């Protein structure tokens, strides 16, 4: 989280965000990736893909409120007792105890609990699927060296899988709990009202059974507002709300989408123009260095660029796609993920397998494959130089447009480090 905290310090100090009304994007991204890592560690993404996605979608909302709380606490340290702005170095030093509190203490505990609760949710799907042959669950005593006796009255208890008891009480509803459940066909044991009445209530935020709600923490966690009227994101509502339901609130969803879209890092600057890379761009991708070089070349030409990530384009599955690519709505590319945003336009970069170079006549295969893939993502594309004759490529583009009816606005050729050649660009109703 250190790099996210450092970026947050800069964003707050430079007034890039309003901590009263929005989370710092870097903190949001850091928290989200931490909680999503717990999902990846505990839930099989292939066998339980829907479950993992539901947890990650809910993590987006939780991370927005979590980041807002830390952003607000950090921002409070920017001025001294007289209301004067501190130096950046002093601000950074004064924030250290807050960072220690929020990250090295709280986040570590939250992550451990998220692992446990994700594991419970994963197993819960099995419990429900197997209840015809294993209809009951036994509460198993804590495995801790010094067990917390908060659940001792439930140890060994057997209840049906579909018993309402499990919605109110379950392993992991207290911080540090290491109890577990096991499937059984043993008979149900009695459970008196007196035992339930004397049982300590779950810790705030841990009341819900994650196997049923698909989220780590409820909206009664201290990071969430007490009511809609006190929500820091209420200004994003189109219509007032009075019934609190943070995980399904349009304002909370819009807040995390805005934070996600802004979760970028400036990696290059030239004469006031910048290249930003979104935090979820795969920097290990084989084309990454070429895309960076293309963008740097545009930046040197006075055009700021943002490199954007590959995301599932189904808004019902991944609202983050709408956060980044919302300007593609209503176009033929509404579900696509082009590589580069340059002003209001989107560009797709395509490379090719160097091993195929020279294996087809005049290298037409890599050229055709790059054009084909690129035009599925955007009508503005950048292709790598595969050795084809430039005049031939221009003629081919004309053929694609005038004879085949393909929608092509621009085609650029990346010749190598710092070199771009414009092959084609629409001019009014015609092309050049």
Secondary structure, 3 states (H helix, E strand, C coil): CHHHHHHHHHHHHCCCCCCCCCCCHHHHHHHHHHHHHHHHHHCCCCCCHHHHHHHHHHHHHHHHHHHHHHHHHHHCCCECCCCCECCHHHHHHHHHHHHHHHHHHHHHHHHHHHHHHHHHHHHHHHHHHCCCCCCEEEEECCCCCCCCHHHHHHCCCEEECCCCHHHHCCCCCCCCCCCEEEEECCCCCCCCHHHHHHCCCCCCCCCCCHHHHCCCCCCCCCCCCCCHHHCCCHHHCCCCCCCCCHHHCHHHHHHHHHHHHCCEEEEEEECCEEEEEECCCCCCCCCHHHHHHHHHHHHHCCCCEEECCCCCCCCCCCHHHHHHHHHHCCCCCCCCCCCEEECCEEEEEECCCHHHCCCCHHHHHHHHHHHHHHHHHCCEEEEECCCCCHHHHHHHHHHHHHHCCCCCCEEEEEEECCEEEEEEEEECCEEC
